[in-house]
Amino acid sequence: MKKINTRKIKQIVSQLCIEANMNLRKDILNALKKALKVERNKRAKRILREIIDNARIAKTERLPICQDTGVAVVYCEIGQDVSIVGSEFEKAVNEGVREGYRKGNLRKSVVSSPIERENTRTNTPAVIHTRIVPGNKLRITVCPKGFGSENKSDIRMFEPTATTKDIKDFVLDVVRNCGAEACPPLVLGIGIGGTFEKAAGLAKLSLLRPIGKRNPKKHIGRLERELLGDINRLNIGPMGLGGKTTALAVNILEFPTHIAGLPVAVCVSCHATRSAKKVL
């Protein structure tokens, strides 16, 4: 049985909060550079250059990529042969988030009550997703989720008779509703199936998949390609000012569902789709 102390977990979470907010993922950066090469709209090309330059400055100067440093969404895959020792696991994760946002001078955006709106001043509590998996490793992924894009996310509980076209139309309506407010070019995570909450969870989880890596299921991979093409023909473009680069990727995850339903969730993420991970 491999033992991992919560002091180490706190340390790693703290580091990942800073890394994710200051170093844009390589796959996102590469996708932006690829988009710059194929974009024909002059204004769109200028905006893409500025986004790429912003990522460079953030990394070099150790500054946040975006002023909205998000809610810390933390995914923990715990091997069933791992023993967590020390303090309470979730307490350690939250302490790591608190420390990371303090050390990194990252904006604290979490309020303790959605109604009363008092800032916790620590960016905690984090949203923690824990899953038990085979093996003796602990994989921690921190995904700071900004709310300019999060606010544009949506879910629809379709009838089971809904067609692929119905799903496509829903996704396209979500993107049209985003306009410039979600800071395109976007990365769209889509969850299909399960239940109300499962579909939403799948949608957000799919954002962690590297850009350009298709779902291995042929019908889902085909839907990803078709949706990406349709979205980029909307001419919303970078920052909503026109161009063919409205989205960098469409990532879909599906899950079995009830015979009477077909849940579809769309998690919208901006050009600063951030995450960082570590395996212990």
MARBA-41597 format. One record per residue: residue in three letters; x, y, z of N, C-alpha, C in turn. Coordinates in steps of 0.001 Angstrom, whole numbers, plus 500000, padded with zeros to 6 digits. Each point is the difference from the previous one (the first is absolute). Layout:
# MARBA-41597
alaXYZXYZXYZ...
***
This chain:
# MARBA-41597
met500848498803500000499152501197500000500884501247500000lys499849500833498981500769501233499908499361501084500855lys500820500665500840499484501040500873500365501384499441ile499015500885499955500216501381499559499466500927501088asn500875500866500490499614500896501079499266501223499439thr499013500465500728499225501145499542500831501286499937arg501142500039500684500886501160499873500500500118498563lys500308498843499393500453499977498609498859500395499061ile498801499542500302498839500341499178499760501507500023lys500078500596501178499845501446500128501037500735499155gln501241499559500087501091500635499256499763499918498495ile499617498824499514499796499799498567498822500830499498val498902500005500738498830500784499586500355501480499916ser500760500490500956500437501393499990500793500312498737gln500952499136499673500824500202498807499164499958498724leu499051499070499939499180499842498801499082501203499783cys499504500591501084499163501201499872500770501124499316ile501251500159500377500837501056499416500369499652498572glu500425498761499778500416499582498657498859500129499001ala498824499533500370498866500030499077499617501426499626asn500113500920500941499591501378499745501035500822499248met501256499540499990501060500793499378500588499378498744asn499850498693499837500554499317498827498878499384499179leu499704500597498848498953499455499146500401498619499508arg499055499074500028500270498633499541500617499997498597lys500969499113499774500683499944498708499045499687498862asp499029499095500262499077499651498923499116501190499616ile499614500827500981499206501191499708500844501002499211leu501229500209500443500886500943499317500275499555498567asn500235498704499810500240499481498652498770500164499116ala498819499800500582498764500160499231499813501455499585leu500352500935500878499908501418499659500962500350498865lys501202499452500051500989500263498945499555499395498668lys499405498835500060499478499361498794498854500817499414ala499132500501500878498886500832499548500508501276499332leu501067500572500536500578501220499427500455499772498562lys500516498816499723500503499694498653498882499886498971val498835499526500415498910499766499034498967501131499992glu500022500858500998499041501107500066500289501002498879arg498924500508499380500154500958498901499537501410500377asn499165500097500994499502501291500450501127500764500700lys500321501214499519501142500758500542499810500348501472arg498787500401500351499738500341501398500150498773500887ala499472498870499512500099498754500763501454499593500186lys500796500145498964501425499646500096500699500877501037arg499661501284500022500624500903500974499633499589501425ile498732499646500202499558499597501337500679498708500424leu500128499048499080500675498741500319501455500251500387arg500662500896499289501386500348500351500069500582501407glu499036500849500335499989500619501330499743498961501093ile499134499029499723499740498930500973501254499166500223ile500686499677498913501239499220500095501074500791500738asp500091501289499707500982500856500670499674500128501482asn498722500089500318499569500069501393500462498762500773ala499880498826499379500434498761500651501509500016500240arg500748500546499031501457500079500141500391500918501152ile499359501162500071500306500962501063499640499413501364ala498835499335500082499574499407501271501028498987500503lys500494499172499103500980498985500386501324500629500411thr500446500987499228501302500631500247499993500858501266glu498933500773500166499926500944501111499353499404501250arg499566498726499909499331499317501109498750500771500424leu499138500218499014498744500701500200498846499098499560pro498801500210500524498866499206499546499688500250498522ile499611498959499297499607500123498599498789500912499874cys499097499907500979498774500796500011499774500512501413gln499357501179500113499734500534501335499004499141500766asp499132499275499287499086499065500651500741498690500200thr500509499796501188500765498783500288499103498859500462gly498695500217499909499036498914500041499707499362501344val499023499109499945499755499047501081500960498834499779ala500645499544501059500929498868499873499199498695499970val499955499389498824499380498684499853501127498981500062val499936499087500957501108499061500239499517498564499786tyr500648499327499055499696498593499727501071499131500662cys499569499045500820500927499108500702499677498554499661glu500924499331499342499863498572499730500910499260500972ile499376499304500940500744499347501077500067498504499740gly501197499486499870500168498559499820499503499233501217gln499377498881499759499430499246501131501074499382500896asp501260500035499525501107499519500825500774501146500638val499358501154500091500603501169500646499323500236501347ser500822500298500987499481500360501326500324501470500256ile498965500811500189500189501420500307500187500141501504val501144500552500414500285500146501430500167501478500340gly499780500325501259500121501385500452498637500562500321ser499741501214499521498730500664500292498914499523499037glu498834500599500067498893499654499117500349500366498555phe499679499108499067500393500166498597499469501302499401glu498699500229500079499434501194499373500474501277500684lys500264499921501290500553501151500708501365500358499432ala500818498989499705501330500233499441499911500631498611val499046499515499197499815500578498664499633501473500111asn499052500321500868499588501395500163501113500869500564glu500802499437500887501147500757500517500998500283498879gly500162499038499090500882500202498860499505501104499082val498689500012499757499411501059499173500200501357500682arg499721500056501277500155501248500761501444500517499899glu500958499093500202501406500389499959500426500417498601gly499571499251498992500377500308498623499487501354499545tyr498759500298500340499439501289499592500632501156500755arg500458499728501238500710501045500754501396500217499443lys500751498913499831501379500117499516500069500550498571gly499032499606499179500013500440498608499362501354499769asn499540500641501084499281501274499883498861499899498984leu499256498912500093498898499741499084498704500546500586arg499136500495499130498758500606500471499114498980500707lys499475500390501147499089499137500743498572500346499592ser499314499038499400498709500284499380498837499231500605val500247499221501042498954499140500556499253500723501110val498663499956499930499163500557501063499370498859500794ser499838500212501300499555498919500884498538499635499800ser499193500958499591498584499754499733499631500607498654pro499402499221499106499580500547498710498982501128500137ile499315500068501140498994501032500219500589501225500678glu500771499789501073500518501127500776501295500579499425arg500738499211499205501131500478499196501184500529500803glu500299499431501158501181500423500758501208499177499568asn501074500684499607501198499331499507500699499244501134thr500410498756499719500698499208501017501440500465500181arg500517500749499025501359500573500020501097498938499926thr499631498788499652500995498918499893499849499212498695asn498979500324499222499618499239498800499625498558500320thr499636499750501236499491498696500400498574500179500515pro499220498899500014500418498638499709500143499738498501ala500894499064499695500136499530498630498864499038499673val499775499784498709499077498958499540500854498752499774ile499794498987500820500874498823499997499249498785499479his500585499358498988499455498761499443501002498875500288thr499577499004500743500889498906500390499501498685499413arg500932499244499423499649498708499414501036498959500401ile499530498821500405500902498900500345500293499206498738val501295499798499717500421499295498785500999498900500380pro500253499050499108501003498969500291501396500604500154gly500872499293500732501399500400500080500390500677501296asn501256500491500024500539500624501210500492501426499740lys499300500694499106500347501388499679498876500934500419leu500356501254500213499032501054500233500219501061498931arg498992500203499153500077501019498945499131501191500418ile500617501174500072499285501223500361500032500954498814thr498836500471499585499890500975498919499228501205500509val500593501165499872499335501238500400499570500748498740cys498723500332499951499417500679498849499327501288500475pro500691501152499930499362501262500406498974500406498942lys498731500104500389498931500268499030499445501403500189gly500273500848499011499482501355500019498514500025499680phe499318501057500441498545500000499887499449500812498832gly500853500684499249499509500612498776499487498933499059ser500748498898499923499585498876499154499049499066500741glu500250499781501290499159499078500776498531500434499975asn499781501313500034498634500525500008499248499705498704lys500720499669498945499371499714498711499741498508499790ser500388499190500966499760498563499904498506499711500134asp499589498841499474498565499698500005499793498487499984ile498779499586500338499637498584499978498560499884499526arg499741498931499256498637499751499545499677498524500167met498839499750500543499527498633500178499115499638498812phe500608499430498969499281499632498782499122498768500228glu498972499891499184499248498753499914500886498964499312pro499807498723500260500856498983499380499866499923498482thr498958500610499457499802500010498548500807501093499309ala500724500822500765500791501080499410501048499441499041thr500245500740498946500956499574498983501352500680500207thr500985499526499252501310500647500033499893501456499571lys499128500276499042499784501390499565499461500847501148asp499094499448500793499478500740501151501117500370500965ile500896499055500236501135500257500897500908501078499409lys500289499902498702500837500994499334499373501393500100asp498710500078499737499319501298500048500081500615501393phe499869499163501018500111500486501379501388500566500268val501030499264499611501378500448500223500261501307499259leu499540500092498758500207501217499218499269501189500631asp498820499766500547499275501069500694500780500477501226val500614499050500723500813500373501160501147500904499568val500668499643498909501141500785499524499548501371499520arg498881500045499279499482501301499549499707500906501190asn499485499421501062499676500772501200501252500524500699cys501122499345499773501263500441500617500444501345499453gly499960500137498657500523501209499385501421500258500453ala500263501240500397501336500367500472500169499759501492glu498895499750500714500041499977501463500803498846500587ala500157498923499247500759498851500513501460500018499542cys500438501120499399501403500173499565500460498916499034pro499355499879498832500469499027499009501362500399499438pro500749499009499445499556498658499608499769499076501201leu498942499203499867499522499167501093500553498583499927val499937499332501139500110498544500056498677499536500603leu499296499140499277498698499536500462500109498570500516gly499561499808501225499891498663500559498538499605499998ile499699498827499474498611499554499891499855498636500654gly499005499890500878499675498726500630498652499520499502ile499939498762499556498752499433499481499683498727500773gly498800499963500592499566498786500689500072500114501505gly499866498849500644499990499968501463498732500617500549thr500163500850500992498905500736500625500310501486499899phe499129500823500602500184501455499953501408500395500435glu500415499506501183501299500420500533501159499286499315lys499779498769499536501058499246499335500381500652498680ala499019500439499241500282500644498714500840501255500196ala499645500803501017500765501222500276501421499671500427gly500141498956500820501335499588500429500862499519498839leu499406499250499094500725499527498816500450501170499127ala499109500989499857500314501153499160501245500721500512lys500055500220501305501166500701500558501243499119499949leu499842498731500305501135499083499978500629499924498614ser499187500084498966500522499872498634500924501153499620leu499936501114500727500887501129499719501459499659500262leu500230498959500799501375499613500321500660499213498871arg499200499512499065500580499232498889500812500927499097pro501214499608499607500824500865499148499305500363498690ile500221501228499559499429500475498742500488499119498853gly499087499603499130500350499194498838499911498512500225lys499830499580501249499861498578500302498524499656500002arg499565499243498991498591499688499834499541498876500931asn498699500030500293499394498871500704500185498750499152pro500485498895500577500276498792499213498748499334499413lys498817500311500540498774499457499424499710500733498691lys499865499251498917499902500611498676498847500981499875his498817499633500534498843500888499836500150501284500801ile500715499919501125500227501197500803501102500863499381gly501076499362499528501066500733499331499481500734498771arg499108499358499261499402500642498824499158501201500404leu499230499855501083499180501111500483500875501165500459glu501119499717500630500933501051500413500492500792498789arg500407499279498950500506500666498793498923500847499334glu498815499438499891498913500712499326499602501254500767leu499903499884501302499637501160500821501057501101499916leu501272499614500053501069500997499924499925500768498685gly499754499270498915499859500662498701498813500943499964asp498852499543500506498795500836500008500198501254500853ile500639499840501151500220501136500905500909501036499355asn501050499539499339500947500938499403499484500655498732arg498843499553499522499346500680498882499005501068500468leu499874500166501319499087501014500532500558501416499866asn501301500112499753500668501296499818499933500883501255ile499974499358501163500104500769501247501448500440500193gly500926499053499867501417500307499990500593500380501344pro501324500210500029500682500360501238499419501265500631met499664499899501285499412501088500768498686500511499405gly499384499181499144498694500344499447500026501044498917leu501158500256499409500148501075499021500178499492498574gly499563498759499757500035499449498651501206499134499725gly499823499056499096501089499096499636499549498559500082lys500855499101499540499650498580499940500400499230501250thr500661500690500955500470499314501212499089500335501174thr498818499401500004499081500191501115500291498989501102ala500408498799499610500338498954500980501282499303499582leu500770499603500999501221499231499759499721498507500016ala498982499596500760499727498567500132498598499768500520val499463498841499669498766499478500583500337498615500540asn499924499842501305500300498715500650498723499427500596ile499681498767499649498761499374500453500293498722500776leu499299499837501111499994498740500737498552499532500119glu499778498689499836498648499483500156499964498919501069phe498777499734500487499794499032501075498621499383499797pro499832498716500358498671499383499880498942500809500745thr498772499949499508498927500768500632498713499182500054his498975500582500561498697499359500155499269499944498653ile499139499017499827499267499861498737499099501200499714ala499653500749501044499067501114499822500686501349499845gly501323500035499955500666501297499978501214500078499103leu500470501245499796501216500256499229500565501351500460pro500667500030501152500566501265500489501197500443499150val500067501286499721501147500569499280500435501283500711ala501247500037500439500542501175500683501148500574499197val500069501325499943501085500691499309500727500878501007cys501267499686500245500835500812500878500880500881499119val499773501294500071500728500949499163501268500437500724ser501107499963499271501269500470500563500648500970499017cys500677501000500519500577501058499171501345499587499409his500652500945499316501315499689499417501035499693501079ala499759500487501220500906499671501121499450498799500742thr499878498889499309499568498752500632501200499438500746arg499927500027501326501186499759500827499885498708500807ser501106499292500093500098498870500906501468499635500153ala500288499372501143501346499487500257499853498750500858lys500892499022499785499843498733500710501328499481500519lys499894499133500979501172499357500609499603498607500471val500898499049499800499764498628500446500962499689501136leu499467499517501116500832499633501149500048498473500114
***
